[in-house]
Amino acid sequence: MMVKICGITNRDDAWAAIDGGASALGFNFFPQSPRYLTEERAAALIPELPDTVWKVGVFVDEPAHCVAEIARRLGLDVVQLHGRETPAQYPAGFRIWKAFRVQSSVPEWLDCPAEAVLLDGPASGEPFDWSVAAGNGQRIILAGGLSPENVAEAIARVRPWGVDVCSRIESAPGRKDHGRMATFLKAALAALP
């Protein structure tokens, strides 16, 4: 089970996530986000993190060449696309996760040529009908409204490749509640063998 803690903005939260067993950390490079991390701050944080944890850059409608340069400079393991961009716009050699906001039961993400598809709620922190994500054969990363209270149920129902959490384990935007984060990680990692 891949477990990603997204919206990491500081060293303490990054290390608490790693210590709790996170597989991946998400760094948001979208300037309008309350969890925005400048490239300079990311460059001071990312190199000190262990190679065993994937560093995921989250981008929204940035030109592919800019994303590729940032990913190379920072040593990102994965590029997560959250806008209208498509995996086909990126050069070979980049691991791409493509995010979709689930607005209906129509699975627009089917056959997306990304390493994994992240299914998010209709708005930040909102859940969606998990049944639309179950059993389609793709690598699904379940997001949107997941919390320590519901992640085990979500995993049992969808059996995703991974889960992603951000706002529901925060004390404030960009600041993780370490207790809630630890509880989420424990529940997620225990939910599937």
HELIX and SHEET records of a PDB file:
HELIX    1   1 ARG A   11  GLY A   20  1                                  10    
HELIX    2   2 GLU A   39  LEU A   45  1                                   7    
HELIX    3   3 ILE A   46  GLU A   48  5                                   3    
HELIX    4   4 ALA A   64  LEU A   74  1                                  11    
HELIX    5   5 PRO A   87  GLN A   89  5                                   3    
HELIX    6   6 TRP A  130  ALA A  133  5                                   4    
HELIX    7   7 VAL A  151  VAL A  158  1                                   8    
HELIX    8   8 SER A  167  ILE A  169  5                                   3    
HELIX    9   9 HIS A  178  ALA A  191  1                                  14    
SHEET    1   A 9 MET A   2  ILE A   5  0                                        
SHEET    2   A 9 ALA A  24  ASN A  28  1                                        
SHEET    3   A 9 TRP A  54  PHE A  59  1                                        
SHEET    4   A 9 VAL A  78  LEU A  81  1                                        
SHEET    5   A 9 ILE A  96  ARG A 101  1                                        
SHEET    6   A 9 ALA A 116  ASP A 120  1                                        
SHEET    7   A 9 ILE A 140  LEU A 142  1                                        
SHEET    8   A 9 GLY A 162  VAL A 165  1                                        
SHEET    9   A 9 MET A   2  ILE A   5  1                                        
SHEET    1   B 2 GLU A 170  ALA A 172  0                                        
SHEET    2   B 2 ARG A 175  LYS A 176 -1                                        
END                                                                             
